Amino acid sequence: MSEYDLVVIGGGTGGYTAAIRAKQLGLSAAIIERDKIGGTCLHRGCIPTKAWLQSAETLTRVRGAGPFGVTTGKVSLDYATVRSRQQEVVETLHQSIRGVIKKHKIDIIEGDGQIQSPSQVSVNGTSITAKNLVIATGSHPKEIPGMETDGDRILNSDHLLALEELPKSIIIVGAGAVGCEFASFFIDVGCEVTLIEMLPTIVPLEDTDIGKQLAKSLAARGVNIMTAARVLSDRTKMYDSVVELTVEHESSEKSVKAQYVLLAVGRGAVTEGLGIENTAARIDKGWIAVDDAYRTDDPSVYAIGDAIGGLLLAHVAAAEGFVAAEAIAGKDPDKLDYNRVPRVTYSHPQVASVGMTEQQAKDAGHTPKSQRFSFKYNAMALIEGETDGFAKVVYDTESGDLLGAHIIGPRAGELIAEASLARFIQASAWELGTNIHAHPTLSETLGEAAQMSAGISIYW
């Protein structure tokens, strides 16, 4: 078949979600993918990095098993097995996703899709007709001018996952989610780590207190953290399997050296060579411009996921793909509220958040206040030996509405789901705090912070 109601260019999380939802709504659909179904998230991002982090967490817990009454011998990391297990996890999920797409009778067309017009796409010399297009081409790691990645000593995250040896030392430039996750992994498996961030705190998009707490934890484990620091890229030197960077930090120039440098300075949309210029779609500041239904300036061309900027998260791309498919099918989908999207950094300790920080709430015209409750006072955290961190609730003092929740600590990525639901149903801090949490559980930490916000805590 060479004519479809919907053709999706890019088979990542957002792309295949859009195709499946369109098929559920009675439309014919095809996915064009030049690499592998699952995209960056599955093959070079979310899944492989989390597999690595699970290995590091397991190593750390086994090494610290003594206080639990568990005696172990010499413990070490088998990096080859880490990589092998990562690949097994990825391939299992890859085959599962392909199976789901096949079940829905969606065609997968392998090759580079090039847009010839709003209704025509060329793949491997074959022309495909599409009543609607969804561009879901994702993103690529950004470079630093004058210090471009070479795949040898200066790496991006794709290069790093392909390394066959475990680095002895590494400098990570950029302390967002990606940089902090790799810093956490490498310090836990015994590497020397320097983490450099241009802004005043690490994970700079998160609540300031969260950034400070994560920096404290990483520094306590040996990470050399340099914030409010600028790498002088034109002074980069490489010699004897060493990379040397010059960094402006604390009013002076400092030299830092390592076996490898990882650039984790953000991502840019994949649009080059796609043929967007053959449609009325518009690029704005590097991203494809869309409306609330993810329609571009061309009425039959849509774009979702990392290609449009915003929150570059797989679950966001999936939600956007769902909305776009519904709009294409003639539905009237609700606008996606990005203030109810959970965000997770899978470092140790984990960081998770949803909604606004206190400052963002002030800027939005609210009268906010926040309360936090430490994992040090949580029974399950004490039992598990993971007491580093806290839960913080931001609420409006006039309405009592829950405006945001920010967690750093054990399994924060799982705990944030309750706060996400609370945001979705527009719950108050009182409702979140009054919800009964099982005891002993880590979730009580979030509940206690909400109770404090509502003035009903029996402990404070």
CORWO-V565151 format. One record per pair of residues at least 4 apart in sequence whose C-alpha atoms are under 8 Angstrom apart, sorted by sequence separation. I is the first residue (numbers start at 1). J is the second residue. If there is no record, write none. Layout:
BEGIN
I:J + I:J
END
This chain:
BEGIN
11:15 + 12:16 + 13:17 + 14:18 + 15:19 + 16:20 + 17:21 + 18:22 + 19:23 + 20:24 + 21:25 + 22:26 + 23:27 + 33:37 + 35:39 + 38:42 + 39:43 + 40:44 + 41:45 + 42:46 + 43:47 + 44:48 + 45:49 + 46:50 + 47:51 + 48:52 + 49:53 + 50:54 + 51:55 + 52:56 + 53:57 + 54:58 + 55:59 + 56:60 + 57:61 + 58:62 + 59:63 + 60:64 + 61:65 + 65:69 + 66:70 + 78:82 + 79:83 + 80:84 + 81:85 + 82:86 + 83:87 + 84:88 + 85:89 + 86:90 + 87:91 + 88:92 + 89:93 + 90:94 + 91:95 + 92:96 + 93:97 + 94:98 + 95:99 + 96:100 + 97:101 + 98:102 + 99:103 + 100:104 + 101:105 + 102:106 + 116:120 + 117:121 + 122:126 + 123:127 + 143:147 + 144:148 + 149:153 + 150:154 + 151:155 + 155:159 + 156:160 + 157:161 + 158:162 + 159:163 + 175:179 + 176:180 + 177:181 + 178:182 + 179:183 + 180:184 + 181:185 + 182:186 + 183:187 + 184:188 + 185:189 + 186:190 + 187:191 + 197:201 + 200:204 + 204:208 + 206:210 + 207:211 + 208:212 + 209:213 + 210:214 + 211:215 + 212:216 + 213:217 + 214:218 + 215:219 + 216:220 + 217:221 + 218:222 + 219:223 + 232:236 + 238:242 + 239:243 + 248:252 + 249:253 + 275:279 + 276:280 + 277:281 + 283:287 + 284:288 + 290:294 + 291:295 + 295:299 + 296:300 + 297:301 + 298:302 + 303:307 + 304:308 + 305:309 + 306:310 + 312:316 + 313:317 + 314:318 + 315:319 + 316:320 + 317:321 + 318:322 + 319:323 + 320:324 + 321:325 + 322:326 + 323:327 + 324:328 + 325:329 + 326:330 + 327:331 + 337:341 + 346:350 + 347:351 + 356:360 + 357:361 + 358:362 + 359:363 + 360:364 + 361:365 + 362:366 + 373:377 + 374:378 + 377:381 + 378:382 + 379:383 + 380:384 + 381:385 + 382:386 + 396:400 + 397:401 + 408:412 + 411:415 + 412:416 + 413:417 + 415:419 + 416:420 + 417:421 + 418:422 + 419:423 + 420:424 + 421:425 + 422:426 + 423:427 + 427:431 + 428:432 + 429:433 + 430:434 + 431:435 + 437:441 + 440:444 + 442:446 + 443:447 + 444:448 + 445:449 + 446:450 + 447:451 + 448:452 + 449:453 + 450:454 + 451:455 + 452:456 + 10:15 + 11:16 + 22:27 + 23:28 + 38:43 + 39:44 + 40:45 + 41:46 + 42:47 + 43:48 + 44:49 + 65:70 + 66:71 + 101:106 + 102:107 + 115:120 + 116:121 + 122:127 + 123:128 + 143:148 + 149:154 + 150:155 + 151:156 + 155:160 + 174:179 + 175:180 + 186:191 + 187:192 + 197:202 + 199:204 + 206:211 + 218:223 + 219:224 + 238:243 + 248:253 + 249:254 + 271:276 + 276:281 + 283:288 + 284:289 + 290:295 + 291:296 + 295:300 + 296:301 + 303:308 + 306:311 + 311:316 + 312:317 + 326:331 + 327:332 + 345:350 + 346:351 + 356:361 + 361:366 + 362:367 + 376:381 + 377:382 + 381:386 + 382:387 + 395:400 + 396:401 + 407:412 + 422:427 + 427:432 + 438:443 + 439:444 + 451:456 + 452:457 + 9:15 + 10:16 + 22:28 + 23:29 + 40:46 + 41:47 + 42:48 + 65:71 + 66:72 + 101:107 + 115:121 + 116:122 + 121:127 + 122:128 + 143:149 + 148:154 + 149:155 + 173:179 + 186:192 + 187:193 + 219:225 + 237:243 + 238:244 + 247:253 + 248:254 + 276:282 + 282:288 + 283:289 + 290:296 + 295:301 + 296:302 + 306:312 + 326:332 + 327:333 + 344:350 + 345:351 + 361:367 + 362:368 + 375:381 + 376:382 + 381:387 + 395:401 + 396:402 + 422:428 + 437:443 + 438:444 + 451:457 + 8:15 + 22:29 + 36:43 + 65:72 + 114:121 + 115:122 + 120:127 + 121:128 + 147:154 + 149:156 + 172:179 + 186:193 + 201:208 + 204:211 + 236:243 + 237:244 + 246:253 + 247:254 + 281:288 + 282:289 + 289:296 + 290:297 + 295:302 + 296:303 + 305:312 + 306:313 + 326:333 + 344:351 + 345:352 + 361:368 + 375:382 + 395:402 + 396:403 + 437:444 + 8:16 + 113:121 + 114:122 + 120:128 + 121:129 + 151:159 + 203:211 + 236:244 + 237:245 + 246:254 + 247:255 + 281:289 + 288:296 + 289:297 + 294:302 + 295:303 + 305:313 + 344:352 + 394:402 + 395:403 + 452:460 + 20:29 + 63:72 + 113:122 + 114:123 + 120:129 + 121:130 + 202:211 + 236:245 + 246:255 + 247:256 + 294:303 + 305:314 + 343:352 + 344:353 + 378:387 + 393:402 + 394:403 + 395:404 + 407:416 + 448:457 + 8:18 + 19:29 + 62:72 + 113:123 + 119:129 + 120:130 + 183:193 + 201:211 + 202:212 + 215:225 + 235:245 + 236:246 + 245:255 + 246:256 + 294:304 + 323:333 + 342:352 + 343:353 + 358:368 + 377:387 + 393:403 + 394:404 + 406:416 + 422:432 + 437:447 + 8:19 + 19:30 + 112:123 + 113:124 + 119:130 + 172:183 + 183:194 + 201:212 + 235:246 + 244:255 + 245:256 + 305:316 + 306:317 + 323:334 + 342:353 + 343:354 + 358:369 + 375:386 + 376:387 + 393:404 + 394:405 + 405:416 + 7:19 + 19:31 + 63:75 + 111:123 + 112:124 + 118:130 + 119:131 + 183:195 + 202:214 + 233:245 + 244:256 + 245:257 + 290:302 + 305:317 + 323:335 + 342:354 + 358:370 + 375:387 + 376:388 + 393:405 + 435:447 + 6:19 + 62:75 + 110:123 + 111:124 + 119:132 + 202:215 + 232:245 + 233:246 + 244:257 + 290:303 + 304:317 + 305:318 + 323:336 + 341:354 + 342:355 + 374:387 + 375:388 + 376:389 + 392:405 + 393:406 + 419:432 + 433:446 + 434:447 + 109:123 + 118:132 + 119:133 + 201:215 + 231:245 + 232:246 + 243:257 + 244:258 + 282:296 + 340:354 + 341:355 + 374:388 + 375:389 + 391:405 + 392:406 + 405:419 + 433:447 + 16:31 + 118:133 + 141:156 + 180:195 + 231:246 + 232:247 + 242:257 + 243:258 + 281:296 + 282:297 + 288:303 + 305:320 + 339:354 + 340:355 + 374:389 + 375:390 + 391:406 + 392:407 + 404:419 + 432:447 + 433:448 + 6:22 + 15:31 + 59:75 + 141:157 + 179:195 + 231:247 + 232:248 + 242:258 + 243:259 + 280:296 + 281:297 + 304:320 + 305:321 + 320:336 + 339:355 + 374:390 + 375:391 + 391:407 + 433:449 + 59:76 + 230:247 + 231:248 + 242:259 + 243:260 + 269:286 + 280:297 + 281:298 + 304:321 + 319:336 + 338:355 + 339:356 + 373:390 + 374:391 + 390:407 + 391:408 + 433:450 + 434:451 + 59:77 + 229:247 + 230:248 + 241:259 + 242:260 + 243:261 + 268:286 + 269:287 + 280:298 + 290:308 + 372:390 + 373:391 + 389:407 + 390:408 + 391:409 + 432:450 + 433:451 + 229:248 + 230:249 + 268:287 + 269:288 + 279:298 + 288:307 + 289:308 + 372:391 + 373:392 + 389:408 + 390:409 + 404:423 + 432:451 + 11:31 + 175:195 + 229:249 + 281:301 + 287:307 + 288:308 + 304:324 + 372:392 + 388:408 + 389:409 + 402:422 + 403:423 + 430:450 + 6:27 + 8:29 + 10:31 + 11:32 + 170:191 + 172:193 + 174:195 + 175:196 + 228:249 + 229:250 + 287:308 + 288:309 + 371:392 + 372:393 + 388:409 + 389:410 + 402:423 + 429:450 + 430:451 + 433:454 + 5:27 + 6:28 + 7:29 + 8:30 + 9:31 + 10:32 + 11:33 + 16:38 + 168:190 + 169:191 + 170:192 + 171:193 + 172:194 + 173:195 + 174:196 + 175:197 + 180:202 + 227:249 + 228:250 + 279:301 + 287:309 + 302:324 + 370:392 + 371:393 + 387:409 + 388:410 + 429:451 + 4:27 + 5:28 + 6:29 + 7:30 + 8:31 + 9:32 + 10:33 + 168:191 + 169:192 + 170:193 + 171:194 + 172:195 + 173:196 + 174:197 + 180:203 + 226:249 + 370:393 + 371:394 + 386:409 + 387:410 + 430:453 + 4:28 + 5:29 + 6:30 + 7:31 + 8:32 + 9:33 + 10:34 + 167:191 + 168:192 + 169:193 + 170:194 + 171:195 + 172:196 + 173:197 + 174:198 + 370:394 + 386:410 + 402:426 + 429:453 + 430:454 + 4:29 + 7:32 + 11:36 + 12:37 + 13:38 + 171:196 + 202:227 + 316:341 + 369:394 + 370:395 + 401:426 + 402:427 + 429:454 + 4:30 + 11:37 + 12:38 + 13:39 + 176:202 + 177:203 + 201:227 + 294:320 + 368:394 + 369:395 + 401:427 + 402:428 + 11:38 + 12:39 + 55:82 + 175:202 + 176:203 + 200:227 + 201:228 + 368:395 + 369:396 + 401:428 + 402:429 + 415:442 + 11:39 + 12:40 + 13:41 + 175:203 + 176:204 + 195:223 + 197:225 + 199:227 + 200:228 + 368:396 + 369:397 + 400:428 + 401:429 + 415:443 + 10:39 + 12:41 + 175:204 + 176:205 + 193:222 + 194:223 + 195:224 + 196:225 + 197:226 + 198:227 + 199:228 + 294:323 + 295:324 + 367:396 + 368:397 + 381:410 + 400:429 + 12:42 + 52:82 + 192:222 + 193:223 + 194:224 + 195:225 + 196:226 + 197:227 + 198:228 + 199:229 + 293:323 + 294:324 + 313:343 + 366:396 + 367:397 + 400:430 + 51:82 + 52:83 + 192:223 + 193:224 + 194:225 + 195:226 + 196:227 + 197:228 + 198:229 + 293:324 + 367:398 + 415:446 + 194:226 + 197:229 + 198:230 + 410:442 + 188:221 + 196:229 + 197:230 + 395:428 + 51:85 + 52:86 + 184:218 + 187:221 + 196:230 + 293:327 + 375:409 + 395:429 + 51:86 + 183:218 + 187:222 + 187:223 + 271:307 + 358:394 + 393:429 + 269:306 + 270:307 + 357:394 + 48:86 + 51:89 + 268:306 + 269:307 + 356:394 + 47:86 + 48:87 + 268:307 + 269:308 + 349:388 + 407:446 + 183:223 + 269:309 + 293:333 + 349:389 + 48:89 + 47:89 + 48:90 + 293:335 + 361:403 + 47:90 + 292:335 + 292:336 + 357:403 + 43:90 + 356:403 + 357:404 + 42:90 + 355:403 + 356:404 + 357:405 + 355:404 + 356:405 + 357:406 + 354:404 + 355:405 + 42:93 + 353:404 + 354:405 + 42:94 + 353:405 + 354:406 + 353:406 + 393:446 + 352:406 + 353:407 + 391:445 + 392:446 + 400:454 + 351:406 + 352:407 + 390:445 + 391:446 + 38:94 + 351:407 + 352:408 + 393:449 + 37:94 + 350:407 + 351:408 + 392:449 + 393:450 + 350:408 + 351:409 + 391:449 + 395:453 + 38:97 + 349:408 + 350:409 + 394:453 + 37:97 + 349:409 + 350:410 + 352:412 + 380:440 + 381:441 + 393:453 + 37:98 + 348:409 + 349:410 + 350:411 + 351:412 + 352:413 + 379:440 + 380:441 + 381:442 + 348:410 + 350:412 + 351:413 + 354:416 + 378:440 + 379:441 + 380:442 + 350:413 + 353:416 + 378:441 + 379:442 + 352:416 + 378:442 + 354:419 + 354:420 + 378:444 + 346:413 + 375:442 + 378:445 + 344:412 + 345:413 + 355:423 + 344:413 + 354:423 + 343:413 + 375:445 + 374:445 + 373:445 + 373:446 + 342:416 + 31:106 + 33:108 + 35:110 + 342:417 + 373:448 + 30:106 + 31:107 + 32:108 + 33:109 + 34:110 + 35:111 + 373:449 + 29:106 + 30:107 + 31:108 + 32:109 + 33:110 + 34:111 + 372:449 + 28:106 + 29:107 + 30:108 + 31:109 + 32:110 + 33:111 + 34:112 + 342:420 + 371:449 + 30:109 + 32:111 + 33:112 + 34:113 + 341:420 + 371:450 + 24:104 + 32:112 + 33:113 + 340:420 + 372:452 + 20:101 + 23:104 + 32:113 + 371:452 + 371:453 + 23:106 + 340:423 + 370:453 + 20:104 + 80:164 + 340:424 + 16:101 + 171:256 + 179:264 + 20:106 + 79:165 + 147:233 + 171:257 + 178:264 + 19:106 + 79:166 + 146:233 + 147:234 + 171:258 + 145:233 + 146:234 + 153:241 + 170:258 + 173:261 + 176:264 + 144:233 + 147:236 + 153:242 + 154:243 + 169:258 + 170:259 + 171:260 + 172:261 + 173:262 + 174:263 + 175:264 + 176:265 + 153:243 + 169:259 + 170:260 + 171:261 + 172:262 + 173:263 + 174:264 + 175:265 + 32:123 + 168:259 + 169:260 + 170:261 + 171:262 + 172:263 + 173:264 + 174:265 + 167:259 + 170:262 + 172:264 + 173:265 + 174:266 + 167:260 + 40:138 + 39:138 + 160:262 + 9:113 + 155:260 + 157:262 + 153:259 + 154:260 + 155:261 + 156:262 + 157:263 + 153:260 + 154:261 + 155:262 + 156:263 + 157:264 + 153:261 + 154:262 + 155:263 + 156:264 + 154:263 + 45:157 + 49:161 + 77:189 + 44:157 + 45:158 + 48:161 + 44:158 + 149:263 + 18:134 + 44:161 + 15:134 + 144:263 + 15:135 + 143:263 + 15:136 + 142:263 + 144:265 + 14:136 + 142:264 + 143:265 + 7:130 + 141:264 + 142:265 + 4:128 + 6:130 + 7:131 + 9:133 + 12:136 + 141:265 + 142:266 + 2:127 + 3:128 + 4:129 + 5:130 + 6:131 + 7:132 + 8:133 + 9:134 + 10:135 + 11:136 + 12:137 + 141:266 + 142:267 + 2:128 + 3:129 + 4:130 + 5:131 + 6:132 + 7:133 + 8:134 + 9:135 + 10:136 + 11:137 + 12:138 + 141:267 + 142:268 + 2:129 + 3:130 + 4:131 + 5:132 + 6:133 + 7:134 + 8:135 + 9:136 + 10:137 + 140:267 + 141:268 + 6:134 + 8:136 + 9:137 + 10:138 + 53:181 + 60:188 + 139:267 + 140:268 + 56:185 + 59:188 + 139:268 + 140:269 + 59:189 + 139:269 + 140:270 + 53:184 + 57:188 + 138:269 + 139:270 + 53:185 + 56:188 + 137:269 + 138:270 + 217:349 + 52:185 + 56:189 + 137:270 + 137:271 + 214:349 + 210:351 + 206:353 + 207:357 + 206:357 + 114:273 + 115:274 + 116:275 + 114:274 + 115:275 + 118:278 + 113:274 + 114:275 + 115:276 + 117:278 + 118:279 + 116:278 + 117:279 + 185:347 + 115:278 + 184:347 + 181:345 + 184:348 + 180:345 + 181:346 + 182:347 + 135:301 + 181:347 + 133:300 + 134:301 + 135:302 + 136:303 + 138:305 + 139:306 + 177:344 + 178:345 + 180:347 + 181:348 + 132:300 + 133:301 + 134:302 + 135:303 + 136:304 + 137:305 + 138:306 + 139:307 + 177:345 + 131:300 + 132:301 + 133:302 + 134:303 + 135:304 + 136:305 + 137:306 + 138:307 + 177:346 + 132:302 + 134:304 + 136:306 + 137:307 + 136:307 + 217:388 + 135:307 + 213:389 + 118:298 + 119:300 + 118:300 + 118:301 + 134:324 + 214:408 + 213:408 + 132:328 + 210:406 + 210:407 + 210:408 + 207:406 + 41:314 + 15:304 + 14:304 + 14:305 + 57:348 + 53:346 + 53:347 + 50:346 + 14:314 + 18:318 + 13:314 + 14:315 + 17:318 + 21:322 + 25:326 + 13:315 + 14:316 + 15:317 + 27:329 + 14:317 + 15:318 + 18:321 + 22:325 + 13:317 + 14:318 + 17:321 + 18:322 + 21:325 + 22:326 + 25:329 + 13:318 + 14:319 + 17:322 + 18:323 + 21:326 + 14:320 + 15:321 + 18:324 + 19:325 + 22:328 + 14:321 + 18:325 + 22:329 + 14:322
END
